[in-house]
Amino acid sequence: MFGKRAGASEVKAAPRPAPGAPPRPSAGPATRTGAPPIAVENRSDQYYEIKTTIFNALIDTIDLAQLAQLDAQSAREEIRDIVNEIIAIKSVVMSIAEQEQLLQDICNDVLGYGPLEPLLARDDIADIMVNGADRVFIEVGGKVQLTNVRFRDNTQLMNICQRIVSQIGRRVDESSPICDARLPDGSRVNVIAPPLAIDGPTLTIRKFKKDKLRMDDLVRFGSISKEGATVLNVIGHSRCNVLISGGTGSGKTTLLNCMTGFIESTERVITCEDAAELQLQQPHVVRLETRPPNLEGTGEITMRDLVKNCLRMRPERIIVGEVRGPEAFDLLQAMNTGHDGSMGTLHANSPREAIQRLESMITMGGYSLPSKTIREMIVGSIDIVIQAARLRDGSRRITHVTEVLGLEGEVIITQDLFLYEIMGEDETGKIKGRHISTGVARPAFWERARYYNRERELLEALEAAAAKT
């Protein structure tokens, strides 16, 4: 074992309240909000006090430099041994279950992500939102809920933020208070630190499920009809250029992951993202990630740099995690010059707005092109716009599958293939609706589907959808 064991004998356990004394008021979130927090973990205030005391003693006792040289399992065993000795020296009275909780929590604090660990382990949580040390929210089933999880203080929270971002070579501090990062499983992380975040570091984690969702899962969840999923299958296999639009948390990235499942295993795919989160299963995938500037303000690699470089890497498909700036121009150029089947996502509330946003992003990039020229480029590049939405009951639905047909004068003409129709809500408040076909018998990409021998599959799906409407 490591370090200065003499320090352990000086530890004093947290004082226990006297028998019959009123309970100590909680410093946690329950006192600062009207709604009681959800009990994600069963921890009392007294438990937190004991944990803080033992944790401080552990830091005084252990040699962190030597601990860093051990592998994760050996380091955990070493920490558990020392904590057990501290508990024995001071005769801290805890049940076996509480002691095991304490050992696990302290190991997580030193080696892992601290109080976030039980939240990260749950596959039903979609988002984790930490607003300072004592306010942790989660999203479950599309609804945001306050939890009783809390950090020791803002310093511990900031240390965990640093631990997350340093794993991919990034940093977050007062000089660089905003950072995008990812966890090893691909979950997306955003950190904004003081002085920009007034009430303490703010950490947002968009979690990914351990089991990658497929289009069949979206059909089972009701996000798309069976016939609509078949049409999307044909769109993916026919190498149509696809733009997926939607609001925050509407499921754009999940849908993009599902669409990439239709890419043939023989194709070379290159992905460009701010924080790599796409989970492609093909064997020939090159993943690229942007890079923020260094301390001197140099060395930044933007999304546009990545997309431009893609064209020199012999891609067959280019996947852009999110289009939000001048890279829109380069992506459209790539789609229009032989890279059929490329895909990207952007934030918009409808297919029409998505097309307008593309035009705006190209204009903001400093290109002095006439509006008609930009629209001709969009029409020549984008084949399909898929709209995703999160409804007010928390459910996620594909609300539009829309074709881009062409120009009439200076107006871009689109055609809806599928729409989601809201029919009301049930007694539990869940929205009832259905996906309907607009009755289009021969979509504009029919010849492309025919070229890839998918026209019969497409025809049967459209006829079945029309028969149900």
N, C-alpha and C positions, 0 to 999 in steps of 0.2 A: 504494500500500500504506500501511497505517497504522503509526503508533507509532514506538517507540524502538528502532530496529534495533541500537543499540550493545550492548544487553543480550544480543543473540544471540551475540556473540563471546565472552562469558564462560561459555558453556555447556560443560560437560564431559560427554562421553559416559559412559555407565555402564561400569565396568571389566569387561573380559572375563576369564574364568578362565584361569589359566595352562595351557599344554599339559600334558596328563596329570594335571591336578588333578582330584580327585573332584567330581562334579556337586554344585552348590549344592542343599540340600534345599528342597523346594517349600514355600511358605507357603500353598498352595491347599488345597482340600478333600480332596485325596487322602491327606494325612497325618492327617486327623481322622476318617476313616471306614474301615471294613473293606473295603467294596466300592469298586473303582476307579471314578472318575467317567467319565461318557460324554464323549467329546471332541466337543463342539459346535463348538469353534473350535481351530485348531492354533496355539497360542501357548506359547512357552517362558518360563521365569522371566527369562532374559536379555532376551527381547523386552519383557516388562513393565517391566524396569528402564530400558531405553532409552526406552520410551514415556513413562514417568513423567518422566524427565529432559527430554525434548523438550517434553512438555506443559507442564512448569513454565516452560521458557524461552519458550514461546509465550505464556503468560499474562503473563509479564513484558514481552513485546515488543509485544503487540497492544493496541489501544484498543477495549475491549469496548463502550463507549458508541457509537462510530462503527460498529462491526460490527453492532450491533443495528438500525441504520438501513437496512441492506442487505436485499434479498430473499434467500431461502434459498440459491439457486443462486450468486449473487454472493458471499455470505458463505463458502460452501464453497470457491469458487475462491480467494478471498483467503487463507483458512486454509491451503490446500494450497500456495500460493506461499510463504508464510512458513515453513512446515514444511520444504519443500524447501530453502530457503535455510539454515535452521538445520542440516539434515543435511549440506549441502555445506560450510558453514563449519567444522564439527567433524569432517568426514571420517568420519562414522559408516559402517561397512561393513555394508551390507545388500543382499540380493538385490532384484531388481526386484519380485518378488512380495511380499517382506516389507515393502518400502517402500510398496507400494500398500496393503497391510493396515494399516500404520501411519497412512497418510494418512486412510484410511477411518475407522479407529477414533478418531482425534483429532477428525475432523469430527463424528462421532457424539457424542463426549464434550461438545463445545462447543455443538452445535446440536440434537442429538437426544436419544436415550435411552441413550447410551453402550453398555455391554456387552449391553443388552437388545435392541439392534437386530437382530442375527442371529436371536435367538429369536422376535421379533415377525414376522420375515419368513417364518418357516416355518409353513406352513398345517397341518402335522400335529400341532402342539403345541396341546393344549387348555388347559393351565394353566402359568403361570410363578410359582414361589414363591421369593422371595428372603429368606433368613434371615440378615441381616447381609451384610457386604461379600464374604465368601469362601464362602458356601454358597448355591448357586442350584440349585433343583430344577425339573424339568419333568414334565408328564404327557403321555405319548405312548401311544396305544392303551389308555387306561384304567389304565396303570401309572406310578407316580411314580418318577423316576430322578434321581440326582445328576449334575450336569454339572461340567465344568471351567471354566465361566464364573465370573469374579470381578470385583469392583470394586476400584478403587485403594484406597479406604478407605471408612469409613462416611460421611464427609463427602460424597464423590462420590455415594454412594447416596442420601443425604438430599437433595442438590441435584436429582437426577433425580426423586425423589418430589415435590419442590416444583414442578418444571417441569411434571409431569403434572397435578397438582391445580390449579395456577394457571390452566391453560388453560380451566377451566370456572368460574373465580372462587372457588375454595375454597382453603383453606390447611391446612398441617399443621406444627405446631411443638410446643414443650413445653407451651404453654397449651392447645392443641387437638391432642392427639396421635393422634386417630383420625379418619380421613377416608375417605369413599367418593367415587370419581370415575370417569371413563371416558376412554378414548382416542378420538381422532377417528373410528376405525372402529367404535365402539360397544363395544369390549372393556371389561369391568368391572374396576375397580381398587379395591383396599383397601389403605390404608397405616396402620400403627400404629408410632409412633415412640417413642424413649426419652422419658421414663423408664418408660413402660409396657412397651415391648419391651426386655428387659434386655440382649440380645446385639447390639443395633444395630437400625436401622430394618428393619421387616419389610414387604415389598411382595408382594401377591398379585394376579395378573392372570388373569382368566378370559377367554380369547381367543375371538373369534368368527371363524369361517371367512369368507374373502373371498367365497366363493360361498355364498349363503344356501341352507340345506337346505330341501327340500320333502318332502311326505309320501312321494313316490315314492322319495326317497333313504332314508327310514327303512325302507321295505319292502325295498329292496335290501340294507340293512345287517342285516336280520332283526329290527329293533326292533319291528315289528308285521307281521302277515300282510296279504296283499293284501285279503282280505275285511274284516279289521279296519280297514284304511285306508279302505275304501269306506264303512264304517259311520261312521267319524270324519268323513268328507267330508259325509255326510248330516247328522250332528249339527251341523257348522259351518254348512251352508247352511240348516238348519231353525231357526236362531237359538235353539238350546238354551243355557241358562246352564251354563257348564263350569267346574269346579274341577280344576286339575292339581296333584297332590301328589307328593311324592318327597323323597328325602334330598339332601344336598349333592352336587352333581356328577352327579345322576342324569339330567340332560337336560330338566328342567322348562321352562327358557326356550326351548330349541331346539324342544321340542314345542309350546309356546305360539306360537312364530313360525310353525310349520307350520299350526297350527289357524287362525291369523289369515289364512292364505292362502285360506281358503274364504269370507272376507267379501267381499260384493259391492263393486264399485268405486264404486257410487253412495251407499254408506253413510258417514255421518260417524262417525269413530272417534276416541275420546279415550283416550290412554294415560297412566297415572300410575305413576311409578317413582322409586325412591331415586336411582338413576343410570341415565339413559336408555340402554337397550341393545336394546330391541325394534327390529326392522327390518321394519316393515310396508311393503308395496308399493302400498297403495291411495293414490289421489290426494288423498283428503280425510281426513287424519290430523292431529290436534293432539297434540303430545307435551308432557307436563308433567313436571316434576322437582321433588323436594323441595329444601329449602334449610336448611342447618344454621344455628345462631345465629351472630351476629357476635361481635366481641371483647367487646362489652358484655353478651353473653348474650341479646340480643333479635333479633327478625327471623326467627325460625325458622318455616318452613312445613312442616308435617307431612303425611304421606300422607293423614291424615283430612281436612285442610284441602283438599287437591287433590280428593279424591273428592267432598266436599260441594260444592266449586265446580263440578265437572263437571256437576252436575245443573242448573246455570244456563246451560250452554253448548249446549243442545239436542243432546246426544249421541244417537246411535242404538245405539252399543255402547260400553261402558266396559271397558278392559283395565287391570287392576292387575298390575304386574310381580310383586309379592310381597305377600301379605297377612300381616302379622305383628303387628297390634295392633288398637286400637279401630276402625280403618277398616273392619274386617270388617262391623260393624253397618251402616255407610253403604252398603257395596257390596251387601249383601243387600237393603237398602231399595231401592236403584236397580234391582236385578234384579227386584224384586217390583212395581215401579211403572212398567212400560212400556219398560224398557231390555233387552229380550230379546236373547240372544246375547252377553251380557257374559261376561268370562273373568277368571280370576286364578290365581295359583299360591300354594302354601304348603308348608311342610316337614311331612311326615308319612310314616309307614311303611306305611300302608294306607288305603283309602278310609274305613273305619270310624274310624280315628284322625284322619283329616282332618276329618271331621264333628265329632268331639269337640273338636278344636283350635279350630274355628270357634266353638263354644259357649263354650270357655274364654276366647278372645280377647274376645268380646262381654261376658262376665262381668267380665273384668279392666278393661274400659273404664269400669266404674263404673255400668253399667246395672242397676238393681234390678228385673229382670224375672224372673218365674217361669221355671224350666227348661222347662216345657212350651211357654210362649209363644216362647222362643228357638228351640226345636226346630220349632215350627210355622212360624216364619219361615224356618228353614233349608230345611225341606221345600218350602215355597212358592217358594223362590228358586232352589235348586240342582237342576238336572236330571241332570247327568252328573258323575261323578268319575273322572278318568283317573289311574292310578297309574304313575309311572315309577320305575325302579330301576336302580342300577348293580350288576351282579353281581360275584362275587369274581374273575372273570377279566378284569375291566375293561370288559366289554361292557355296553351300555345297552339295556334292554328295557321295553316297556310291558307291565306285568304284570296290570293290571286295567282293564277298561272297565265301570264300574258305574253303574247307574241308582239314583236316590233316588226311592222309590215313595211313601212317606207315613208316617204315624204309626199305631202300634198301641198304644193306651194312651199311654205316654210314651216308647216306644222307636221310633227311626227305622228304617224298613224299607228295605233296599237289595236290589238284584238284579244279579248279575254277568252281563254279556253275553259277555265274553271274558276268559280267564285264560291266563297263561303257565305251562306245565308243564315243569319241569326233568326231563330224562330221563337225565342222566349227564354225562360229559365224554369228549372224545376223547384221543388219545395225546399231544397237545400241551398238554393242560390246559384247552382251551377248553370251555365249558359247552355241552352240546347240549340243545335244548329245542324246544318248539313252542307256538304259540298255538292254543288250543282254544275252540270255542264251547260255551256251557253249554246250548244247545238252546232258548233263548228264541225263539219264532217271532214274537211280536208285542210288541216293547218298549213301554214306557209312552209314549214320544214318537212312537208310530206316527201318531197323528192330526195331530201337528205336522208330521211328514214328509209326510203326505198333503196337508196344507194348502199346503205348498211344492212339491207335485208330485214328491216324491222317494220315495214309498212303494214303487214297483216296484224301484228301485235298491236300497233297503234290504232288501226281501224276497229278492231274488236273492243279495245278499251273505250274509245270514243262512242261507239254504238251502245255499249253497256251503260256508260254514264248517261247518255241521252235518254235511254229507256227508263232509267230510274228517276229522272227529273220530272 
